[in-house]
Amino acid sequence: MWDYTDKVQEHFIKPKNVGELDKPSGTGEVGSLACGDALKLTIQVDEKGIITDAKFKTFGCASAIASSSILTELIKGMSIDEAAKITNQDIADALGGLPKEKMHCSVMGREALEAAIADYRGVILPMAQGNVVCECFGVTDLEIIHAIRESNLRSVEEITNYTKAGGGCGKCEDRLRELLQQTVQELAGTKTTPAKAQRMTMLQKIRKIEEVIEREIRPTLKKDGGDIELIDVDGDIVTVSLRGACARCQSSMTTLKEYVEKKLREQVAETLIVEEAR
């Protein structure tokens, strides 16, 4: 059973602003019943560009209902420009947090808001022009790239948690991995790098990864009864296997991303993405 906050339970049991405005200034519809989650958001905007009212209709789980409910509360009284800056993390934070497997519900709320604002402004969202990557849930490449950038995603599992892409048949996982690697490399490329930085060969990269694991990561994990084994290096994708106490720990993903990946990025390359072997 999911560990929901009191705020999530409150907005699920007694959601606010349920329904649909008669003559909305903007309407945003995302998801589909076939995918298991759907949301219709309607907003009313006055002559000064202030959102005076917002209502929603949603089909989905407790997180989807709570995310939609809190979203309508957040945006009422905001200007359109202010509302356009709301992120999915803002929605999740307003609920006191969401289980990582349910973060896609906050993303759906943000997407519905973007669609409603675009409708009000009379423009077409770029997301609608993307190519479908996940046919099971109708998720496009532009939606996936947006989620990676907005939420700093660093694994295929995180992409699935935030977008549902890859959560069905799994056929799109290779494409998700490609998009992840490309986007992370592009993000790293926007940062200032030392003028003398030289591109490592794959052999040099593997040796440096092994050195960091042996010198820093493995000794630290062994202090808590854990261990780690390097399985493969494919481009910037580093596959490892957590062993001992780390393999059984509920915080294994945190260890993987917040410690192992962080160390390798600091000392080998900023573009590295660490994944656990399946």
Rosetta blueprint (number, residue, H / E / L):
1 M L
2 W L
3 D L
4 Y L
5 T L
6 D H
7 K H
8 V H
9 Q H
10 E H
11 H H
12 F H
13 I H
14 K L
15 P L
16 K L
17 N L
18 V E
19 G L
20 E L
21 L L
22 D L
23 K L
24 P L
25 S L
26 G E
27 T E
28 G E
29 E E
30 V E
31 G E
32 S E
33 L H
34 A H
35 C H
36 G L
37 D E
38 A E
39 L E
40 K E
41 L E
42 T E
43 I E
44 Q E
45 V E
46 D L
47 E L
48 K L
49 G L
50 I E
51 I E
52 T E
53 D E
54 A E
55 K E
56 F E
57 K E
58 T E
59 F E
60 G L
61 C L
62 A H
63 S H
64 A H
65 I H
66 A H
67 S H
68 S H
69 S H
70 I H
71 L H
72 T H
73 E H
74 L H
75 I H
76 K L
77 G L
78 M L
79 S E
80 I H
81 D H
82 E H
83 A H
84 A L
85 K L
86 I L
87 T L
88 N H
89 Q H
90 D H
91 I H
92 A H
93 D H
94 A H
95 L L
96 G L
97 G L
98 L L
99 P L
100 K H
101 E H
102 K H
103 M H
104 H H
105 C H
106 S H
107 V H
108 M H
109 G H
110 R H
111 E H
112 A H
113 L H
114 E H
115 A H
116 A H
117 I H
118 A H
119 D H
120 Y H
121 R H
122 G L
123 V L
124 I L
125 L L
126 P H
127 M H
128 A H
129 Q H
130 G L
131 N L
132 V E
133 V E
134 C E
135 E L
136 C L
137 F L
138 G L
139 V E
140 T E
141 D H
142 L H
143 E H
144 I H
145 I H
146 H H
147 A H
148 I H
149 R H
150 E H
151 S H
152 N L
153 L L
154 R L
155 S L
156 V H
157 E H
158 E H
159 I H
160 T H
161 N H
162 Y H
163 T H
164 K L
165 A L
166 G L
167 G L
168 G L
169 C L
170 G L
171 K L
172 C L
173 E H
174 D H
175 R H
176 L H
177 R H
178 E H
179 L H
180 L H
181 Q H
182 Q H
183 T H
184 V H
185 Q H
186 E H
187 L H
188 A H
189 G H
190 T L
191 K L
192 T L
193 T L
194 P L
195 A L
196 K L
197 A L
198 Q L
199 R L
200 M L
201 T L
202 M H
203 L H
204 Q H
205 K H
206 I H
207 R H
208 K H
209 I H
210 E H
211 E H
212 V H
213 I H
214 E H
215 R H
216 E H
217 I H
218 R H
219 P H
220 T H
221 L H
222 K H
223 K H
224 D L
225 G L
226 G E
227 D E
228 I E
229 E E
230 L E
231 I E
232 D E
233 V E
234 D E
235 G L
236 D L
237 I E
238 V E
239 T E
240 V E
241 S E
242 L E
243 R E
244 G E
245 A H
246 C H
247 A H
248 R H
249 C L
250 Q L
251 S L
252 S H
253 M H
254 T H
255 T H
256 L H
257 K H
258 E H
259 Y H
260 V H
261 E H
262 K H
263 K H
264 L H
265 R H
266 E H
267 Q H
268 V L
269 A L
270 E L
271 T L
272 L L
273 I E
274 V E
275 E E
276 E E
277 A L
278 R L
